[in-house]
């Protein structure tokens, strides 16, 4: 993205010329016409407000994405066991890691200060974005400079998913192997997830993902000896990363009902052997944190802590127990009032039903799902 002030500079002379011409015409037409012209102070204030709003949305996305990452146990353990390599990372990230490992980051005000420092460092190397999925990639790319001279980097070891695709033609039996592709996430359309769950209520989330991926077909390559027939593609991975990340793509106009229906389709555990060929059965991952986005592009983080789901606050690590609230709506004439009341305790999986209600009633779309390998959580 080009800096906004560069664009303004290029267009400056044209705007100035146009403004002078408009002033002359307005003078001819009389004082009344001049009153309709926007003042420079008003335009400047509007511009500053827009830039400030974009920065706030970006800060929100960065803040909540960091919180979601910090709730991954295998990442916590890796950082604590490898403090001697902190000097190999940028200073802002080094301070962040040190504070996290020493737990001084939990001290009031410390997290906010470190977040601001890290934000400034990220601004130097990446373009701002309020898209949480892009922020995740930006953070991991920023961490990627932490190279381990003895082997893989932290990001490669924990987050990178190396996929291979193979197409076996059902018509001519020709087999095509495609080059390996590495990524940090798999991306899925939220509307397709919702439609499949509504059509097949008992279908598991991982099977919904499999069906969606099967819709992407490739032609049997004629150039290499194939017949041109379209076929399903099978997916393989050479190893299972400790963290399995899913990004949900939304249309950004969903109703409360649609958001709830989509969230209901999510499962707390995934057996990715149903998604990838050749893995041992019961290769299970558990959902540990999520990043969501509301109507005003305000981001939230829900994390699974001490057998409960909590909503982590802005610029701090304090969390509100999601299971301790439940909304009720009362109408007084034309007025609608939302009330909060204690929810019933004792629900399974940290009150997952309350999480579904939380997303739906606040119209927050879950965008990033961090699943951790069950074996690494022991």
LINPE-V101008 format. One record per helix or strand. SS is the DSSP state (h for helix, s for strand). FROM is the first residue (numbers start at 1). LEN is the number of residues. If there is no record, write none. Layout:
BEGIN
ss = (SS;SS)
from = (FROM;FROM)
len = (LEN;LEN)
END
This chain:
BEGIN
ss = (h;h;h;h;h;h;h;h;h;h;s;s;s;s;h;h;s;h;s;s;s;h;s;h;s;s;s;s;h;s;s;h;s;h)
from = (4;31;40;73;83;91;104;110;132;154;161;175;181;186;190;205;217;222;230;234;243;256;269;272;284;299;308;319;322;326;335;352;365;374)
len = (26;4;31;9;6;12;3;16;12;5;8;3;3;4;10;10;3;3;3;4;7;10;3;3;10;7;5;3;3;7;7;10;9;4)
END
